[in-house]
């Protein structure tokens, strides 16, 4: 799966779940400051990403990586890593 496909599918989830505007979603967008997500939103987002991309987030393994996600490009990289592990 290409980075562009991952970004597009992830952005679609963000638009649908959180009613964000697609134009405001750039790789440099901050999930929390710019896009206004909070910790509860991040849980919903992870569940949606698991369904969309067919991977499972394992708290004991992935928690540190998830905490490091600040920008959309970080999220895209995490998804790509999870897909490639599968």
C-alpha positions in Angstrom: 0.0 0.0 0.0 1.4 3.4 -0.9 1.9 6.3 1.4 -0.5 8.3 -0.6 -3.2 5.6 -0.2 -2.6 5.5 3.5 -2.9 9.3 3.8 -6.0 9.4 1.7 -7.8 6.6 3.6 -6.7 8.1 7.0 -7.9 11.6 6.0 -11.2 10.2 4.9 -11.7 8.7 8.4 -10.8 12.0 10.0 -13.3 13.9 7.8 -16.1 11.4 8.6 -15.4 10.8 12.3 -14.5 14.3 13.4 -16.2 16.5 10.7 -12.9 18.0 9.7 -12.4 19.7 6.4 -10.2 17.7 4.0 -8.3 20.9 2.9 -7.0 21.4 6.5 -5.4 17.9 6.6 -1.8 18.1 5.6 1.1 15.9 6.7 2.3 18.7 9.0 -1.1 19.2 10.7 -1.0 18.8 14.4 -3.6 16.3 15.6 -4.2 18.0 18.9 -3.5 21.7 18.5 -4.6 22.3 14.9 -7.2 19.6 14.3 -8.6 19.7 17.9 -8.5 16.0 18.7 -8.4 15.0 22.3 -7.5 11.7 24.1 -11.0 10.3 23.7 -10.9 11.1 20.0 -7.6 9.3 19.7 -9.3 6.1 21.0 -12.1 6.4 18.4 -9.5 7.1 15.7 -7.4 4.0 16.6 -10.5 1.8 16.5 -11.5 3.2 13.1 -7.9 2.7 11.7 -7.8 -0.9 12.9 -11.0 -1.6 11.0 -9.9 0.3 7.9 -6.4 -1.2 7.6 -6.9 -4.5 9.3 -4.3 -4.3 12.0 -4.5 -4.5 15.8 -2.9 -2.0 18.2 -1.3 -3.8 21.1 -1.0 -1.5 24.0 2.0 -3.1 25.5 3.9 -3.0 22.2 2.5 0.2 20.6 1.8 2.6 23.5 5.1 4.4 23.3 4.8 4.9 19.5 1.2 6.1 19.8 2.2 8.7 22.5 4.9 10.0 20.0 2.3 10.7 17.3 1.8 14.5 17.1 1.5 15.2 13.4 -0.6 13.5 10.6 2.7 12.4 9.0 3.6 10.6 12.2 0.2 8.8 12.1 0.7 7.8 8.5 4.1 6.3 9.4 2.7 4.4 12.3 -0.1 2.9 10.0 2.5 2.0 7.4 4.6 0.3 10.0 1.6 -1.7 11.4 0.6 -2.8 7.9 4.1 -4.0 7.0 4.3 -6.0 10.3 1.1 -7.9 9.4 
